[in-house]
């Protein structure tokens, strides 16, 4: 079996998901990024519900995602989470390294009022 960047990220992702899960009082903030956008959602794993979501696409970002757009996505998600009564979350970086756009999204969510 050949190991490449994708299979490595999937192994990291599975290891992270074994250790964390979202609950009703503390949902999981899951991040996904692609070449053209960044997406985040709050998930209650016990009930299987998505409580809030935000993406760079709904903010009207036409170009590739930069740090400023990622930070705005985090703030938008935090705004929706606080409106739903969520103040504390578990951060799931989904196998991505904690730098760049993932870090900017997390900082935006913290500035918006989420604790993790």
PyMOL commands that set and color helices and strands:
alter all, ss='L'
color gray80, all
select helices_A, chain A and resi 5-19+67-83+101-111
alter helices_A, ss='H'
color red, helices_A
select strands_A, chain A and resi 28-33+38-44+49-55+90-92
alter strands_A, ss='S'
color yellow, strands_A
deselect
rebuild
show_as cartoon
